[in-house]
Amino acid sequence: MPKLIRITTVPLSLKLLLAGQMKFMKEAGWEVLMVSADGREVNEVTKREGVLHEIIPFTRKITPFKDLYCLWLLYRLFKREKPDIVHSHTPKAGLLSMLAAKLAGVKIRIHTVAGMPYMVAEKNKKKLLIAMEKLTYRFATEVWPNSHSLKEFMLKEGLLEPTKVKIIGEGSSNGVDLEKFNRGALAENHLIAATMRITPSENDFLILAVGRLVKDKGIEELVEAFLASKVVKYGKLVLLGSFEQELNPIKDEIVRKIQDHPRIVQIEWTDHVPHYLALADILVHPSHREGFPNVLLEAGAMQVPVICSDIIGNVDVITNKKTGLVFPVKKTEILKEALEFAFVKRDYMQSLADNLYADILQKYQRVNIHQLILENYQRLLAEEKG
């Protein structure tokens, strides 16, 4: 029975980014171990995936002494477990586990890239983050960017040699679960609860954004565009996500507007995203950086029209005026115009959503992505055995 270790920095990534993968591999005959820092999601993800979990106390910030300690713990773990494959996801877990796996003699070392923090980092920090990315890729035997545009960026930047790069299918780390993101599968009580949290008027035009409330997600531009638009009289902006002011803060004045404006509703993170998508008239994703955004797949599966920024990852999913509207990143005025257009041209926007739904069915169903990952694991095992 081949052995696989899947590693992320925090357990929330195991829960959200890799949902179902570990269970799928176990059912395919693999011994699977999950690794991450501790967190409240550990018990839930262990139960759901049906595999064991090992705690390594990763931090999300640069903490040299703690990082060296985690490197040592990973090395000992790999020496003890003797995995056939170590597969990491997220920057910190990637760097430490690829190095530890190399030192421990693990033959197959895969790192999935789902966006790069250095794209939006300040100059001094940017150099360090680039060096960390290059080290991660050097120690990996294969690197799997989760979108074609991300792959092109990595090669253009000279971060690694082309022979190491592999994309799974058409992109995406995990596809979308069409059993969960399905209007026919919604629980009425959760739908009622979501409606009560938003408290929309009968004809409110609901604009939804899903994700962490941080600067990199374009929340500042979205709030300003919404408040400057004509739509503010007829709709509500619903921000589904939690603030992370210690990591990537939004301006205080924007935070106050989110908290105080009667037309803006902020809702702490919940697992019932499909129910909020079902209520939304449009999904807006104005992010500054992505790898391959799951929320666009989820909106597509729920047949919700999309407006997004023209960044790596977003443009792999959304083609402007074919499957959604795409605006230049950080351009508040153009985002405002897109919101007003979507409000007026609802039938047109729905036709774009229908096109996106057809794309999702063809390219991004979760079960198909899992099968492709398994086939690539088998390919790597066969190549290693020669």
C-alpha positions as CSV (number, residue, x, y, z in Angstrom):
1,M,0.0,0.0,0.0
2,P,1.7,3.3,-1.1
3,K,1.9,6.0,1.6
4,L,1.0,9.7,1.0
5,I,1.6,12.7,3.3
6,R,-0.4,15.8,2.5
7,I,0.8,19.0,4.2
8,T,-0.7,22.5,4.6
9,T,0.3,25.3,7.0
10,V,-3.0,25.5,8.8
11,P,-5.9,22.9,9.1
12,L,-8.4,25.3,7.5
13,S,-6.6,24.7,4.2
14,L,-7.0,20.9,4.6
15,K,-10.7,21.6,5.3
16,L,-11.4,24.1,2.5
17,L,-8.8,23.8,-0.2
18,L,-8.3,20.0,-0.2
19,A,-11.8,18.8,0.9
20,G,-12.3,15.2,0.0
21,Q,-8.9,14.5,-1.5
22,M,-7.5,12.5,1.4
23,K,-10.6,10.4,1.7
24,F,-10.6,9.7,-2.1
25,M,-6.9,8.6,-1.9
26,K,-7.6,6.4,1.1
27,E,-10.5,4.7,-0.8
28,A,-8.2,4.2,-3.8
29,G,-6.0,2.1,-1.6
30,W,-3.4,4.6,-0.2
31,E,-2.3,5.1,3.3
32,V,-2.7,8.8,4.0
33,L,-1.5,11.1,6.7
34,M,-2.5,14.8,7.0
35,V,-0.1,17.4,8.5
36,S,-0.7,21.0,9.6
37,A,-0.5,23.3,12.6
38,D,-3.1,22.8,15.3
39,G,-6.5,24.5,15.0
40,R,-10.2,24.1,15.7
41,E,-10.7,22.4,12.2
42,V,-8.4,19.4,13.0
43,N,-11.1,17.2,14.6
44,E,-13.6,18.0,11.9
45,V,-11.3,17.3,9.0
46,T,-9.9,14.2,10.6
47,K,-13.4,12.8,11.0
48,R,-14.6,13.9,7.5
49,E,-11.5,12.5,5.6
50,G,-11.2,9.4,7.8
51,V,-7.4,9.6,8.0
52,L,-4.9,10.5,10.7
53,H,-3.5,14.0,11.4
54,E,-0.2,15.0,12.7
55,I,0.4,18.5,14.3
56,I,3.5,20.5,13.3
57,P,3.4,24.0,14.9
58,F,3.8,26.0,11.7
59,T,3.3,29.8,11.8
60,R,2.0,31.9,8.9
61,K,4.6,34.6,9.5
62,I,8.4,34.5,9.0
63,T,9.6,33.1,12.4
64,P,13.2,31.6,11.8
65,F,13.6,29.7,15.1
66,K,10.2,28.2,15.0
67,D,10.6,27.4,11.4
68,L,13.9,25.5,12.1
69,Y,12.1,23.6,14.8
70,C,9.3,22.6,12.4
71,L,11.9,21.6,9.8
72,W,13.4,19.2,12.4
73,L,10.0,17.8,13.4
74,L,9.1,17.2,9.7
75,Y,12.5,15.5,9.1
76,R,11.8,13.1,12.0
77,L,8.3,12.5,10.8
78,F,9.4,11.6,7.3
79,K,12.1,9.3,8.6
80,R,9.6,7.5,10.8
81,E,6.8,7.3,8.3
82,K,8.9,6.6,5.1
83,P,6.2,8.0,2.7
84,D,6.3,7.3,-1.0
85,I,5.0,10.8,-1.7
86,V,5.0,14.1,0.2
87,H,2.7,16.6,-1.3
88,S,2.5,20.2,0.1
89,H,0.3,23.1,-0.3
90,T,0.7,26.8,1.0
91,P,4.0,28.6,1.0
92,K,5.3,27.9,4.6
93,A,4.4,24.3,4.6
94,G,5.8,23.9,1.1
95,L,9.3,25.3,1.8
96,L,9.8,23.4,5.1
97,S,8.3,20.1,3.9
98,M,10.1,20.0,0.5
99,L,13.4,20.6,2.3
100,A,12.7,18.1,5.1
101,A,11.5,15.5,2.6
102,K,14.7,16.0,0.4
103,L,16.9,15.6,3.5
104,A,14.9,12.5,4.7
105,G,15.3,10.8,1.3
106,V,11.7,11.0,0.1
107,K,11.8,10.3,-3.6
108,I,8.6,12.0,-4.8
109,R,8.1,15.6,-3.5
110,I,5.2,17.6,-5.0
111,H,4.3,21.2,-4.2
112,T,1.1,22.7,-5.4
113,V,1.2,26.5,-6.0
114,A,-2.0,28.3,-5.5
115,G,-1.0,32.0,-5.7
116,M,2.1,33.8,-4.6
117,P,2.2,36.4,-1.7
118,Y,5.3,38.1,-3.3
119,M,3.2,39.4,-6.1
120,V,1.8,42.1,-3.8
121,A,4.6,42.3,-1.3
122,E,6.7,45.4,-0.5
123,K,10.2,45.6,-2.0
124,N,12.4,44.2,0.8
125,K,10.0,41.4,1.8
126,K,9.4,40.6,-1.9
127,K,13.1,39.6,-2.4
128,L,12.9,37.2,0.6
129,L,9.6,35.7,-0.6
130,I,11.0,35.1,-4.1
131,A,14.0,33.4,-2.6
132,M,11.7,31.2,-0.6
133,E,9.7,30.2,-3.6
134,K,12.8,29.3,-5.6
135,L,14.1,27.1,-2.7
136,T,10.7,25.3,-2.5
137,Y,10.8,24.5,-6.2
138,R,14.4,23.4,-6.1
139,F,13.7,20.8,-3.4
140,A,10.5,19.6,-5.1
141,T,10.6,16.9,-7.8
142,E,7.4,18.3,-9.4
143,V,5.6,21.6,-9.0
144,W,1.9,21.9,-9.8
145,P,0.7,25.4,-10.3
146,N,-3.1,25.4,-10.2
147,S,-3.7,27.6,-13.3
148,H,-2.1,28.0,-16.8
149,S,-1.6,31.8,-16.2
150,L,0.2,31.1,-12.9
151,K,2.5,28.6,-14.7
152,E,3.3,31.1,-17.4
153,F,4.1,33.7,-14.7
154,M,6.4,31.3,-12.8
155,L,8.3,30.4,-16.0
156,K,8.6,34.1,-17.1
157,E,10.0,35.0,-13.7
158,G,12.6,32.2,-13.9
159,L,11.5,30.6,-10.7
160,L,12.1,27.1,-11.8
161,E,13.0,24.9,-14.8
162,P,10.1,24.0,-17.2
163,T,10.6,20.3,-16.8
164,K,9.4,20.4,-13.2
165,V,6.0,22.0,-14.0
166,K,2.8,20.1,-14.3
167,I,-0.8,21.3,-14.4
168,I,-3.6,18.9,-13.4
169,G,-6.4,19.0,-16.0
170,E,-7.5,22.5,-16.9
171,G,-6.3,23.8,-13.5
172,S,-7.7,24.1,-10.0
173,S,-6.4,22.3,-6.9
174,N,-9.6,20.6,-6.0
175,G,-12.4,21.4,-8.5
176,V,-15.9,22.1,-7.2
177,D,-18.2,19.8,-5.4
178,L,-21.4,19.8,-7.5
179,E,-23.3,17.9,-4.8
180,K,-22.7,20.7,-2.3
181,F,-22.8,23.7,-4.7
182,N,-26.2,22.8,-6.2
183,R,-29.4,24.8,-5.8
184,G,-31.4,21.5,-5.4
185,A,-29.4,20.5,-2.4
186,L,-29.8,23.5,-0.1
187,A,-31.1,23.0,3.4
188,E,-34.1,25.3,4.0
189,N,-33.1,26.1,7.6
190,H,-29.7,27.4,6.5
191,L,-31.3,29.4,3.6
192,I,-33.6,31.0,6.1
193,A,-30.7,31.7,8.5
194,A,-28.7,33.3,5.7
195,T,-31.7,35.5,4.7
196,M,-32.2,36.6,8.2
197,R,-28.5,37.7,8.5
198,I,-28.7,39.7,5.3
199,T,-32.3,41.0,6.0
200,P,-32.8,42.1,2.4
201,S,-35.8,44.2,1.3
202,E,-38.0,42.5,-1.3
203,N,-36.3,44.0,-4.4
204,D,-32.7,44.4,-3.1
205,F,-30.0,43.7,-5.5
206,L,-27.6,41.5,-3.5
207,I,-23.8,41.8,-4.3
208,L,-21.8,39.1,-2.6
209,A,-18.1,38.8,-2.0
210,V,-16.7,35.7,-0.4
211,G,-13.3,35.4,1.3
212,R,-11.0,36.9,4.0
213,L,-11.6,40.7,4.5
214,V,-8.0,41.8,3.7
215,K,-6.4,44.3,1.4
216,D,-5.2,41.7,-1.1
217,K,-8.7,40.6,-1.7
218,G,-9.7,44.0,-3.1
219,I,-12.2,44.8,-0.4
220,E,-11.2,48.5,-0.2
221,E,-12.0,49.0,-3.9
222,L,-15.2,47.0,-3.7
223,V,-16.6,49.0,-0.8
224,E,-15.6,52.3,-2.4
225,A,-17.1,51.2,-5.8
226,F,-20.3,50.1,-4.3
227,L,-20.8,53.3,-2.2
228,A,-20.0,55.5,-5.2
229,S,-22.4,53.6,-7.5
230,K,-26.1,54.1,-8.2
231,V,-26.7,50.5,-7.1
232,V,-26.2,51.6,-3.4
233,K,-29.8,52.9,-3.4
234,Y,-31.2,49.6,-4.6
235,G,-29.0,46.9,-3.2
236,K,-26.8,45.5,-0.4
237,L,-23.2,44.6,-0.4
238,V,-22.7,41.3,1.5
239,L,-19.2,40.5,2.7
240,L,-18.9,36.9,3.8
241,G,-15.6,36.6,5.6
242,S,-13.6,37.6,8.6
243,F,-11.3,40.5,9.1
244,E,-7.5,39.7,9.4
245,Q,-6.2,43.1,10.4
246,E,-3.0,41.6,11.9
247,L,-1.9,40.1,8.6
248,N,-3.1,42.2,5.7
249,P,-5.1,45.2,7.1
250,I,-7.8,47.1,5.4
251,K,-7.8,50.9,6.0
252,D,-9.5,51.9,9.2
253,E,-11.9,54.2,7.3
254,I,-13.1,51.3,5.1
255,V,-13.5,49.1,8.2
256,R,-15.7,51.8,9.7
257,K,-17.8,52.0,6.5
258,I,-18.2,48.2,6.5
259,Q,-19.3,48.2,10.1
260,D,-21.6,51.3,10.0
261,H,-23.1,51.6,6.6
262,P,-26.7,50.4,6.5
263,R,-26.3,49.0,3.0
264,I,-23.2,46.8,3.8
265,V,-23.6,43.6,5.7
266,Q,-20.5,41.8,7.0
267,I,-21.0,38.1,8.1
268,E,-18.3,36.0,9.8
269,W,-17.1,33.0,7.9
270,T,-19.5,30.1,7.6
271,D,-19.4,26.8,5.8
272,H,-22.8,27.5,4.3
273,V,-21.5,29.5,1.3
274,P,-23.9,27.8,-1.2
275,H,-26.9,29.3,0.7
276,Y,-25.5,32.8,0.4
277,L,-24.7,32.3,-3.3
278,A,-28.3,31.1,-3.8
279,L,-29.5,34.5,-2.5
280,A,-27.0,36.6,-4.4
281,D,-27.7,38.5,-7.7
282,I,-24.0,38.7,-8.4
283,L,-20.7,37.5,-7.1
284,V,-17.8,40.0,-7.1
285,H,-14.2,38.9,-6.7
286,P,-11.9,41.9,-6.9
287,S,-8.8,40.2,-5.6
288,H,-5.2,41.5,-6.2
289,R,-3.6,38.0,-6.4
290,E,-4.8,34.4,-6.7
291,G,-3.7,31.0,-7.9
292,F,-7.0,29.6,-9.0
293,P,-10.0,31.0,-7.1
294,N,-12.4,28.3,-5.8
295,V,-15.1,31.0,-5.2
296,L,-15.5,31.5,-9.0
297,L,-16.0,27.8,-9.5
298,E,-18.6,27.8,-6.7
299,A,-20.4,30.8,-8.1
300,G,-20.4,29.1,-11.5
301,A,-21.8,25.9,-10.1
302,M,-24.6,27.9,-8.5
303,Q,-25.2,29.8,-11.7
304,V,-24.5,33.2,-10.1
305,P,-23.2,35.9,-12.5
306,V,-19.6,37.0,-11.8
307,I,-17.5,40.2,-11.9
308,C,-13.8,39.7,-11.2
309,S,-10.4,41.4,-11.5
310,D,-8.1,40.6,-14.5
311,I,-5.5,38.8,-12.5
312,I,-3.7,35.4,-12.8
313,G,-6.2,32.7,-11.8
314,N,-9.3,34.7,-12.3
315,V,-8.7,34.9,-16.1
316,D,-8.3,31.2,-16.2
317,V,-11.9,30.8,-15.1
318,I,-13.6,33.9,-16.4
319,T,-13.5,35.1,-20.0
320,N,-14.7,38.7,-20.3
321,K,-18.2,39.0,-21.8
322,K,-18.4,35.3,-22.3
323,T,-18.5,33.8,-18.8
324,G,-18.5,36.9,-16.7
325,L,-17.3,40.5,-16.6
326,V,-13.6,41.2,-16.0
327,F,-12.2,44.6,-14.9
328,P,-8.6,45.9,-14.4
329,V,-7.4,45.1,-10.9
330,K,-7.6,48.0,-8.4
331,K,-9.6,50.2,-10.8
332,T,-12.4,51.3,-8.6
333,E,-14.1,53.5,-11.2
334,I,-14.4,50.6,-13.7
335,L,-15.6,48.3,-11.0
336,K,-18.3,50.8,-10.1
337,E,-19.4,50.9,-13.8
338,A,-19.4,47.1,-13.9
339,L,-21.7,47.0,-10.8
340,E,-24.1,49.4,-12.4
341,F,-24.1,47.5,-15.7
342,A,-24.8,44.2,-14.0
343,F,-27.7,45.8,-12.1
344,V,-29.3,47.0,-15.3
345,K,-28.4,44.1,-17.7
346,R,-29.5,41.2,-15.5
347,D,-30.6,38.9,-18.4
348,Y,-27.3,39.4,-20.1
349,M,-25.4,38.7,-16.9
350,Q,-27.4,35.5,-16.4
351,S,-26.5,34.4,-19.9
352,L,-22.8,34.7,-19.0
353,A,-23.5,32.7,-15.8
354,D,-25.1,29.9,-17.9
355,N,-22.0,29.8,-20.1
356,L,-19.8,29.6,-17.0
357,Y,-21.9,26.7,-15.6
358,A,-21.4,24.7,-18.8
359,D,-17.6,25.3,-18.4
360,I,-17.7,24.0,-14.8
361,L,-19.5,20.8,-15.8
362,Q,-16.9,20.2,-18.6
363,K,-13.7,21.0,-16.8
364,Y,-13.9,21.4,-13.0
365,Q,-16.0,18.7,-11.4
366,R,-14.3,17.7,-8.1
367,V,-14.5,14.0,-8.7
368,N,-12.7,14.3,-12.0
369,I,-9.9,16.4,-10.5
370,H,-9.4,13.8,-7.7
371,Q,-9.1,11.1,-10.3
372,L,-6.5,13.1,-12.3
373,I,-4.4,13.7,-9.1
374,L,-4.5,10.0,-8.4
375,E,-3.4,9.2,-11.9
376,N,-0.4,11.5,-11.6
377,Y,0.5,10.0,-8.2
378,Q,0.5,6.6,-10.0
379,R,2.5,8.0,-12.9
380,L,5.2,9.3,-10.5
381,L,5.3,6.0,-8.6
382,A,5.8,4.1,-11.8
383,E,8.5,6.4,-13.0
384,E,10.3,6.1,-9.7
385,K,10.2,2.3,-9.9
386,G,11.6,2.6,-13.4
